[in-house]
Amino acid sequence: HRQYSSQEPYLRSVFRRLLKEVETTTAGRRLYEIGCGAGILLDEARNRGYDVSGIEYSPGAARAAQERFGAVIEEGAFSPPDGRPARAGGYDIVVLNHVLEHVDDPVSTLVGAGRLLRPGGVLVVGVPDAADLWTRISVWFGHYSALAPEQHLWHFRRSSLDRIHRLAGFVPVRWLHTNRKLGAASWKEFLR
């Protein structure tokens, strides 16, 4: 979470842009973030009037985000399919920001995330873009850090991301590409 905290001004600008895009798809204001890290997205969403909560695998990051922003953040792993009745179907927006590439079973994770959404809710997924030109050039020159092979179990491009979301019951809505400050990332909105 330190990496993200050190790039907070940049991340805040990306998250404001992302939220502005999401607001064109849904008027709902209940947002849940899976893998909320330092809590920066949750804070930006709350500043825009959202009711926010989330879950974070790293206990240190979860506590730091709770202390800094006062957000309701569970500590631990998101366990798909997560059918906890208190959360099921209660959110307008569920966000997975740089999470999907780390999980053993992306489709089950998406199914579990979908169970958190109300009908017509929006799933927003941010992943490194394995097909990005700069990523491919870096790899060609032997610099694999953009793909983080020691941390990422999966590498996605648009076609593979679309495929797993369709398997989980989602319909693609739009892409939002960010620049390379944290590595190329593609954000995708999906409707259930």
N, C-alpha and C positions, 0 to 999 in steps of 0.2 A: 504493500500500500504506500510505501515511501515514494516509489517511482511516480505514482499518480499524484501524491501530495506535492511533490517537487514541480509538477507541471500543472498546478491548479489553475492559473489564469487561462491557459490554453484549453484545458478540459472544460472549464466553465463556459467558454465561448462555444465549444463544440456541443455541450449539453443544452445550452440555450437555443442553438440552431435546431438541434434534434427535437426539443420540446415544441418549438414553433411549428415544425413540420407535423408532429403528431397531433397538434391541436387542429390541424386542417382535416384530420380524419375522425376525431372523436371530441366531444365536448366534455366527456367524463373526466373527473378529477381525482379518482382513487388510483394510485400508482404503487406497484410493488416491484422492487428490484431484487433479482436473484444474483448474488455476488456483488454486493454494493460497495465493497472495498472501503475507501476512506469516507464514503457518504456524500461525495461532491454532487453527483447527479440528484440524489434525494434532496439535498439542500437547495439546489437550483429549482427543482420542481416545487418544493415548499414555498420558495420565494415567489413563484408564479401562482400560488393559490391551491396547490395540490395537497391532498391528504396522503402522506407517504409512509411507507414502511418497507422493510426488506429483510434479507437474510445474508449473512456473510460467513464464509468458511473459516477465515482467520479470526480467532478470538481477539487478538490485539487490534486488528483493523476495526472490528465491530465495536469494541469498547471505545476506541479513539473517536469513531464516528458518532457514537451515542453521546459521549462527553462533549464533543465539539459542537454538534448540531442538534442534540436532543431528540434525534429521530428514534423511532421504535425499530430496533434491529435485533433479530434473533441471531444467536451464534450457532454455527454448525453448518453441516452440508445440507443442501436441498436434496430431499430424497424422492426422486420421481418413481412412480407417479404419486405425488403428494396430495392426498385427499383429506387433509385436515378440514373438518367441517367449518371451523371458524373462518377459514380463508377461502374455501371453495366457492367459485363463482362470484366473488365479491369485488373484483378489481376491473377497472376500465382499461388499464394499461399494465402490462408486465414487461419488464426490461431485463435482458441478459446482455450485459456489456462485457465482452471479452471473457466469457464463461464457457460457451459451447465447445470451444476448441480444447478445453481441459477435461471434459467429462468422458467417462467410459462409454456411455450410450446416449448420444445426442438426441435420437428420436424419442426415447423414453423421457428424457429431460424436457423436451418440447411438449410431450403429452401432459406431463405433470404441470408445466407452466400454463398450458391451455386450461387445465382444470381450475386454475385460479381466476380465469377471466369470466366476466359476465358475458352473456350472448352479445355478439357484435363487438367484443373487446378487441384491443389491439396488442399484439405481441411485437416488441421491438428488439431486434437482435443485432449486436455489433460484434464483428469478428475480423481478425486480420484477413486481408485480401491476398490469397496466395497467387492470384493471377495478375496482381498489380505490376505494371511495368518496372517500377523501381525495385520491387521485391525480386522479380525475375532477374534483373540486372545484377542485384546484390548477390544472389545465389550463383549466378554464372561466374562471378568473380571470387566465389568461395566464401562469401560472407553470409552465413546461415542465420545470423541473429534475428533477422526480420521474421523468420519462420519459427524461432525459438524451439528447435527440435527437442531440447531437454525438458520442455514444459508442455508442449502442445501435442496432444494425441491425434488431433485432426487438423487438416489444412483445407480450408474452404475456398471455393470460387463461386460465382453466382449460380451456376448450374447445379452444383452439389448442395448448396444451401437451399435453393428452391426445392430440390428433390426431397430432402429430409423433412422440410416443413410440410410439403404436400403429404408425405407419409404420416405425419402427425396430425393431419386434418386442417392445415392452415392454407389460406389463399394469399399469394403475394400481392402487395399493394404498390410499394415503391422502394427505390434505392436512394440512399444518401451517402455519398463518398466523402470522406474527410481527408485532409492532407496527411503527410507522412511523419509528423512530429513524433507520434508514438508508434510509427509503422502504419502503413496504409490500412485503413479500416473501412469496411462497407457496413452500413446500417441498413437494415431491411425492416419494413413494416409488414406484418401479416395480420389478416383478419381471420377470426374463427367463425 
